[in-house]
Amino acid sequence: MRELLAVLSLLSLMGAQCGGAGNCTVAKDATTGVATITCPDGTSVDVAPGQNGTSGTNGQNGTNGEKGDTGAAGKDGVNGQNGTNCKVTKNLDAGVTTIACADGTTAAVEDGVDGQKGDKGDTGSAGAGGQTPTVTSIGPGGESGNCVGTGGVKVQVGTGTPVYVCNGAAGPGGDAGTPGESAVVMAVSTAGESGNCVDVGGVKVQVGSGTPVYVCNGAADLGPLWQRCASDGGTRECAPPGATCATPSRLYAYSWFKPNHWPNDLPPNGSTFFGGEEVALHQSADPKCDWRQNNSNPSCHIWGGVAKDLDELATRLLQRPAGHRALIWRSWANETLPHLSPVDQTVPGASREPAQWGIWWDAGANEYATTSYALFNGLKQRGVTLDWLFIDIEFGLGNWGLGTCDAADPAVRDVERSRWRAIAEDPRMASVLDEWGKRFGADLTVPLAHQLCPMAYGTERYLQWNAFMYERTAGYYTRALVEPAKQVFPHLKASNYDYGYASPRHQTVDLNGHATMRYGTGAIVGSHQSPPCYGILGQVSTIVVPTISATQPYARTPFNSFRFAINEYRARAVARPDVPMAPWIAQPDYTEGGLAALGGTSLWSELLLHLGASGPEALIYWNNSPIRPTSNDATFEQALDEVNRVTGCGGKQPQQTELADWTAPWVVSGMKVEGRAVWRFTPESATTTLVRVGDALEATSGGKTLVFPEAWEVPSTAGLGRGRWILQGASAPAPFVR
């Protein structure tokens, strides 16, 4: 077949550039398999089919012969006219076809070697081979409206839709013009080319330096994809995308502390796991311990005897690869936060409460921005380009920050009530109330201390205030940190802990069962949503939450903790799928005193695998203590490597559009990537199994059956979780429950 492709390619070339005078035709005898090439000058040649080679196995096709070299294109005649009178002659003894045109150009092409067909297998008849693309020359008259005036080639596999590639147009009349370029046909081996025709081979058609068109051989009749992969998962099309993808795109993680299973401070070559560098403007209770100066004072925090200053910070960041230089900007009690500026303090009202911090941080945010800009600019002056800024400032203007006036300690209660009265009586509160009323339709008037304090946990007013102040706080932190950072590093990516968007349709609850997403749209600080996926179950495990169950609390079990963490992620991701995700995940043995019941179980690994299969851009790993088992960080990296082995390609398309069902006996997360759908399936019961039912894999538990149509299973790395990787072709129906 390959020598025919070579000849047809030259016939196409000749037809386009020699006025069609040299068109040859190809006819194949279906009975004998002999192909006859006949040219207008009377020359002809018969090409016999290849002889049987040694016995093949199981009806496999023999290897195609190599294509002969393509002759050079003839030049256009003067005045933009196509050249004429090219002649094709065939030396039957030498097996060489010669093309000679009137302008003196010639080309000689040796015949390709016939491919050999293997004998049929020992049992049964020979399997049907895949169909090879047929290349047909198209004259200047065109075909079906294609290639009119230029001619070209038509490439078709069997009775499939033909692909037309037209010759370049001749130069304009009246002068010599640029010679027209003809479509050139080249064989593509089963190794593929640029990710095309891998495993099957085919042809590439290209005009000059234009974009090539690939037409692949039809696959042998081996049955549908799921069937081939269920019986032989070792082929490229059946393997996990991350192991074979043409465009790798790995999931990277950044840890709070340097991973303690590494031999030194730097990640091993090829790692997708990096330690961030912790930063806050002040490193201890001593205000002189400031990143912007030399912190040689013994009272300042230091790195193993090395002072924490900009020179040392820049040195450490430059040891990281470009693209992965990250700061974790965290806040301790000693940090000077924007709310502490005396300029922003409340203005005393009728009750004469003392001036104190309130909900206005404008001056404080501006002051903070000035100092943070100095730090970022200092890094730039030392040669650093910062890529990520992961902020962990959890203080805000909601009731957890301001207090609710009902603390058990009388002294604390008096302070909180004083603060609320001061806020309510501040002249600036009128505009805040006006905006609040427009957002939520609330009927609030000044004075309003009795309306705001106390606010019962979980009431509508409590939820409205927190949603309103959540967006306000995000704006202040954006002004204080993100905006000055992006002035220095315009392409910086940034996020703050527990900031993201909300959707009432997909709302989840907080660890105490409060519907924190019922009001407002949420907000981000920077570019990424950053929910904590810790699975902490507080009062939600002791009270009835109607959005989860109408009759009973959400019990504190490892699986419920795991599913709760998944929905902490999904509630943000499905609210704004256009905004990328950078979630937090705690270390494997983290339990928060038993509230995060998945800690220390195999479901922790499942959590990371499900997050990875949901398409985040980065993970923030809270390995929360410098003194921790080495196995924690090693387990994290093993699970991260597993995610990249299976899904580490470009063009990821997360498939989650709803929260995980709160009552289902399993969780499924997945994405489409590299022409396949990839799913992570984790059952609640370790005894739930997948069974093959026709073209589907099915799991039955609790009276429900989960169906993965046209699917096959890919083994997980040993020792990682108890779930399964399930793959489908990209066009397979989505999983469903019956």
N, C-alpha and C positions, 0 to 999 in steps of 0.2 A: 504493500500500500504506500510506503514512504516514497518509492521511486516514482509512483504515479503522482503523488503530491508535488514532488519536485518538478516534474514535467508540466503539470497543470499550472503551477506557479509561473513557469516560464512562458507557457502559452498565454496566460493572462497578461504578462508583461509585454509579450509581443503584440497582442491584440490592441493594447492601449497605445503603444508607441509606434507601431508600424502600420497604422491605418487598417488593421484587421486583415491584411493580405496574407499573413502567415498563420491564421487560425488552424489548429489541428484538433481533431475530435478523438474522444476516447470511448470505446465500446467494450463492454465486458460480457462474455458468454456465461450465462448463469449456470449452465450445465457443466462446462469444462473448467470454468474459472479463469479462462485465458482473456487478458485485456489486450485490445488492438488499438494502436495509436495510428491515425491516418492523417496525413497533411495534404494541402491542396496541390503540392508539386508531385504528388504520387508516391512519395515515400511513406512507408508504414513499418510498423514493428509490432510483433506479438510478444506479450509478456506472460510467460507461463506461471501458474501458481507455484509456491515453494513446495519442495518435497518434504515428505514426513521425516522428522528428526527422530531422535531416540525417544523412548516412551516418556510422556509427561505424566503428571499426576492429577487425577481427579478432573480431567477435562479442562485444564488451564490452557489459555491461549499461548502460543509461542511468542517470543520476543520480536517486536517489529524491527525490520532492518533500519539502518541509519539513513537519513536523507542525504542525497547528494548536494554538493554546493550549488547555490543559486547563481545563475549568470547575472552579469551586470546589466542594468537597465539601459536600453537604447536611448539616444538623445533625440529631442524634438528637431524637426527640420526648421529652416529659417521661416520668418514671418509667422511664428507661433503655430505652424501646421505640424501635425503629427508626422513622424517619419514613415516611409513606405518601403515596400519591397524587401522585407526581411524573409530569409529562407531558412527552413529547418531541415537539416539532413541528419540521418542516423547511421552510424557505423556499427553494423550488427556484430562484427567480430570484436571490436574494441569495447562495445557497450557505451559509446559516447555520442551524445546528441549535440550538434553544433548549430548555433543560430548566427547567421550573418546578415547584416542590414546594409542598405545602400549607402549609408553615411560612413561605412568602414568599420563600424563597431561589430565585434564578434564576442561570442561566449560559448564555452564548451562545458557540458555537464555530464559527469559520469553517472551511469545507472546506480541506483541504490541496490543493496543486496536484499534478496527476497527474505522476508520473515519466514520462520519455520513453524509449522503447526504441530503441536504435540499430538501423539497418539491418544485415542480415547482411553479412559481409565479401565481398570480391570473389571469393574462391575458397572452395569448400566451404560447408556450411550453417552457420548461426549456432551458435556454441558454447553449450553448456548453462550457464545462469546458476547462481550459487550460490543455495541455498535460504534464504528469509527466514523468521525466526521467525513463527509464527502465534499470535495471542493470542485466547484463548477465555474468555468470562465463565463463572464457576462460581457457582451459586446457593448459598443457605444449606444445601442438602442435601448439598453437597460432591461430590467425585468420587474414586473409588478410595480412600476413607478420608481424603482431604485436604480441608481447609477446611470441615469439617462444622460447621454452626452460624454460620459467619461469611461464607462465600462468598469469592470472590477471583478470581484469573485463573490460567489455565494457559498457559504459553509453551512451544512445541515447534517444533523445526526438523525438517522432514520427518517421518520416522518415528522420530526419535531419542527418547531418554528425556525425558518432559515435566518441566518445572519448575513447581511450584505456589507461588504467593505469595498468602497469605491476607489478607483484610481484618482490620483491628484489631477486637477485640470491642467490642460496645456496652457502655454503662455499666451498672452493677448496677441491678436493679429496685428500686422504692420511692422513688427520688429521681431527680433530673435526670441525674446521672452524667456522665462524660466522653464526649463524642461519639466513636463508633468511627471509625477512619481507614481509608479504602479504599486498595487498591493502585493506584498511579499508574504508568502506562506511558509512557516517554519514549524517543524515538528516539536512537540513538548513531551518530554519523557515522563514516566510515572513518578519521578522525583518532584515534578511540578516546576513552576517558575513563578516567582513573586507570590507564592501562596495559591496559585491557580492550578487546577487539574492535578492536584496531589493524589497519588495512588492510582489514577486512571489514565493520565496522559491526554494528549489531544493535539491541537494545532494552535499556533499564534499567527494572526494576520495583522500586518502593520503597513501603513503607508508612510514612507520616509521616517521621520522622527516623531510621528504622531502617536497618540495613545494606542497601544496594542489591544486587539480584541482576541480573547481566548475562547475557543470552543472545545470542550472536553469530550473525550470518548464517553459513550454511554457505559454505565456500569454493567458488569456481567449480571445475568439474571440470578442473583443469589437471594432474592427475597427482600422484604422491607428492612429498613435500617435497624429497627428494634430487634428483629429476628437475627440479623447478622451479628449484632453486638451482644445479644443474649447468649449466642453460641460461641462467639470468638471476640472477646472484648479487647484483643491486643492490637487491633488496627487503629490507625490514626483517627478515623472518624468516630471510633467508639471510646477513645481514651478521654480522660478529663481535659477540658480545654486548656487549663493552665500548663499542662505538660507538653502541649504541641502548638500553642498559639503563634500566629505570625507576628502579632504586635503585643509583646508582654506589657502588662501594667500591674505591678505588684501593690498589695496593700501594705503600708508601712505603719509602724507603731513607735510611739515615743513615750518613754517611761519617766516617772517622777524621780526615782533614784537610778543610778547606773545599774544595769543588770549584774547581779553578783555571781553569775556563773561564767562570766567572761574572765579571761586571764588578765586583762588590763582594762584601762578606761575606754578603749576604742572597740567598736563592733568588729567582728570577724568579717573578712571579705565576703561580699555577696549577701550579707545579712540585711533583712528588712526591718530590723529592730534597733532603735537608737535610744540612748539616754538623752533626755533634755537637760538643760542647765537651769537650775532654779534661780529666780531673780526677784528681789523686792527692793525698793529704794533704800530701806533701812534693814540691816541684817541682825540687829539685836536691840535691846532696850536703850542702848547708847545711841542718841541721834547722830553722833559723829561717825557712826559706822555706815557709811554711804558709798554706794558703788562708784560714785563719781570722784572719789578721792582714794588715797592709799589707806586701806584699812589694816594697818599694822598694829593698831591698838589691840592689846591682848583680849579686851572685852568683846571684840568683834568676832563674828563667826568666821572660821577659816576652813580651807580645804587641806587637811593633812599638813598643817604648818604653813600653807601658802595663803597670803592675804587675799581676800575677795575684793578685787578692784577691776577696773575696765581692762587693764592690760592683761590680767590673768584670764578674765572672761573671754576676751577676744581670742586669746591663744587657744583656749579650750574649744570654742566654737569653730575655729579654723581647722581643727583636727577632724571635724565631721565633713562628710562629703557635701559638695554643693547640692542644694535642693533639700537638704535635711538638717539645716542649722536652725535649731528650735530653742526658744526660751519658754520656760514655764513660770509665768508671773504670778506668784502666790502672795497671799495676804495673811499675816499673823496679827495678833493683838497689838503688837508694837508698830505696825505699819501706819503711816500717816495717810488715811483714806480721805476722799474728797469731802465727806460730810463733816469733817472736823474744822473746816475753815471758819474763823470767828466772823468773817464778813457775811457769811450766810446764816448766822444764827437768827432765831425767831425775834420778832419785834413784840415787846410786851403789850398785852391788851388789857381788857377790863379787870381780869383776875390778877393782873400784875405778876404773872408767872415769870421767873427769871429767864433771861435770854439763854437759849440753848440750841443744840443742833436740831434740825427738823427735816423737811422734805425738799429744801432748796439747796442745791449743791453747785450752783453756777460758778461762783468764785472759786470754790474748792476744786472743781473739775478743771478750770483754767489753770490754777496753780499747779495742779498735778500734771497737766499736759506739758507745762514748761519744764518741769524736772524730768519727766519721762522722755521728752524730746532730746534733752541733753544726753541721756544715757544712750538712746538709739543713734544719735548723731556721733557720739563718741565711738561706738562700735564701727560705724561706717568709716570714720577717719582712721581706724586701725585695720581696715581692709576686709571687714566682715560684711557680707550680704545676708541679712536675716531672712529666712524662708517662712518660719512658723512662729506665731505668738499664741501660746495656750495660756489663757488667763484663768486663774482659780481664785476669784474674789466672790465670796458667797454672801456677803453682807448686802442687804437691800432695804427698800422702803416698804416692804410688806409687813404684815403683823409680826412675823418672826423677827424682823429687825427693830421695829418700833415698840413692840410689846402690845399686849391686849388688855392691860389694866387689871387683870384678875390673877396676878402672880400670888403664890401662897405666902411668900415672904412680904410682910407689910412694907418694909423699906423699899423693895423693888417695885411693889405696886404703887407706892406714892410717887416714885420717880416716873413711872410710865404714865400715870394719870396727869402729872404736871406737864409732861411732854405733849400729850394729846391736847390739853387745854391751850398750851402755847401755840401749837400748830393751828388749832381751830380759830384762835383770835388774831392770828397774824393777818395784816391787810392783804398780803399776797394770796391768801386762801380763796378770795372771791373768784379770781380767774381760774383757779384749780377746780373749784366747784362748778363753775360754768362749763368747763371742758368735760368734767365727769358727768354732768347732767346730759350733755349732748351725746356722750358715748353710750350711757346706760339708761337714760330716761329717769334718773334718780331725782327725787324731790328733796334737795338738801339746802338748808339755809344756814346763815351765820347768826348767832353762835350755834355750833353743832357738836360740841364736845360730848353731849349726852347721846348723840347718834353714832359717833365713832368709838367712843370708849365707855363701856367695853363693847367690842364686837365679838359675839359668840362664834367660836370656831365652826366653820362650815356653813354659816348662814349666807344668804344671798349678798348682803352688804359686805361681809368679810371677803367673799369671792370676788366681788366687783372691785373693792379697794385693792386687793392683791394683784389682780389683772392689770388695773390702771397703773399702779406703781411699778409693776414688773417692766412695762414698756418705758416708764420714766427713768428707772434705774439703768436700763440698757443704754439709753441715750447719754446719760452722764458718763458711764464707763467707756462708751465709744469716744466721747469727746476727750476724756482724760488719758486714754491709752492708745486706742486704735488709730485715731486721726493723726496724732503726732508720729506714730510709728510708720504710717503709710506716707507721710511727708518725706521720710527718709528712705523707706523701702516700698515703692509704689506697688510692687507685686506681692507683698506680704499677705499670707493667709492667717486668719485669726479667729478665735472663739473664746467664749467664757463659759465656765462650768454651769450647766443646767439652764442655758439660754437656748431657746428655739421657738418655732412657731406652733400655733395651736389651731385646732379645728373642732368646733362643737360636735360635728358628725363623727369624729374619730377620737373623742376625748377619753383619756384614761384618768386615773385619780392618783393623788400622791400617796406616800406610804401610810398616811393616817386616814385614807379614804375620802379626802376632800376633792371635790370636782374642780380642780385648779384651772382646767381648760374650758370651763363653761362660758366664760366671758373673755372678750378681747381676742386679738389675733396672735398674741405672743410677740417675741422680738429676739433678735440676735445681736451679739456684740462682735462685729467683724464680718466675716464671710461665711462661717460655718455654724450649723446647729450642733449643740454639744451636750446631749442629755447624759446623766449618769445612769448606767445600766448595772446597778448593784443588786437588784432584787430584794431590797429591804422591805419587810412586811411589818409595819407598826400596828396602829389601831385598825388598819384594814383587815387584819386577821381576827379581830374581836367584835366588829360591828357589821351589820348588813349594809352592803353598798349596792343599791339597785342596778347600777350599770354593769355589775359583775354577776350578782345573784339576787333574786327577789326574796329569798328565804333564809340564806345562811351566810355567815362570814366567809371570807376567803382564807381558808385554813393555811397555816404556816407549814408547808411541806417543801421539800427540795424542788419538786416539779412546779408547784405554784410560784415559788420564788424565781425559778428560771423563766417561766412564762411572763411573770410580771416585769422582769428585766427586758424581755423581748418587746413587750408593749410600751415600755418607757421609750424605747428606740422608735418603734413604728408610729406612735402617736405624733412624733415630730416629723418623721420622714414622709408620711402620707399627707400631712397637713400642707407641706410645701415640698413636693418632690423635686422642684427646680433648684432647691438650695442644698448644697452638699452637706454631708454629715461627718462629724468627728466625735464619736461618743467616748465616754469614759468607761473603763472596765477595771474592777478591782483585782487584786492578786488572788490566786486560786484558793487559798485557805481563808479568805476574808469572810467572816460571818456576822460582824457587827453584834457580837454578844448573843448570837443565835437568831437574830432577826433576818439575816440573809442566809436562809437555810440551804441554798445551793452550794455555799462555800464548802470546800473539802470533799465534794462529790464529783462524780463523772459529769454531772450536768453543768459544771463550770466550763469544761472544755466544749460542751455542746453550745453554751452561750456564745463563746468566741466564734465557733464555726458558723452559727446562725447569723451573728452580726456580720461576719465576713461575707456570707452568701447574700446579704442584703444590700451590698454595694456602698459602704462608707468610703470616704477618701483616705481617712487616717483613723487610728485608734490611739487613745491616750490611756496609758497603763498606769494605774495608781498602785504601785508597789510601795505601800504606805509607811514602811519602816526600813531604816538601814540595817536593822537586825532581823533577818527573816530567813527561812530555809532556802538554800540554793535551788531546791527543786521547784520553788514557785516560779522563778523567772525562766528556768529551763522548760517547764511545762507550758508557760505562755508562748515561748518562741517555737516550741514544737507545734502547738495548735496554729500559730500564725503561719508557719511553713506549710501546714496542711491546707489552709485556706488558699494560699498562693499556688500550691500544686494543682488544685482543682479549678480555681476561678481566676488565676492571675493574668488576665488578658485585657486588652483595651475594648472599649465599646460596651461596657457592662450596662445592662438594663434591668434594674430591680423589678420584681414582679409582684411585690406586696402592695395591695391597695386598701387593705382593711387591717384592723387589729387581729392578733391571734385570738381565736375563739376561747373565751374564758372557761368554757366547760368541756371542750373537746379533749379526747384522750391522747392528743399528739400536738406537735407544733411543726409547721412546714415553712421554710423560708427559701427563696430562690431568686435566680436571675437568668436572663438570656445573655449569652456571650459566645462569640466565635461560632455562630450557626447552631448552637445547641442550648437547651434549657437545662439548668443545673439546680437541683433541689437538695436541701438538707432536711431529712425526715427524722424526728425524734419522738418516739412513743413515750407515754407516761409509764407504762408497764414494760419492764425489761423482757417480759415473755411474749410481747406482741411481735409477730413476724410478718415479713413480706412474702407473698406467694404469687406464683405466675398463674394468671387466668387469661388464656388467649394472648392477646397482644399487650395486656396490662399487668402491672404489679399492683397487688392489693393488700391492704392491712385492715383487719377487723378487730374492733375493741369497743366495749360499752354499747353494743347494739348499732354501731356505725361502721361503715366501710369506706375507707379512703382509697381512691382509684387513681393511679398514674397511667394514663393510656400510652401505648406505644413506647414503653420505657424499658430501661435496663439498669442494673445496679453496678456501681463502681466501688470496689473495696476501699474502706478507710484505712489510714495508717494504724497499725496495731497499737492498742493501748489508749487510743484517743476516743473518749466518749462511748456512747452506746447507740448513736444514731447511724443513719445510712446516707450515702450519696446516691442519688438517682438522677439519671440523664435521660433526656428526650431529644429528638430532632426538633429544630426550631419551629416547624409547622405542626407539631403534634398538639392535640387538644390539651388544655390545662388540666391539672389534677382537680378532682371533684369528690364530694362526699355523697354517698347514697344511703 
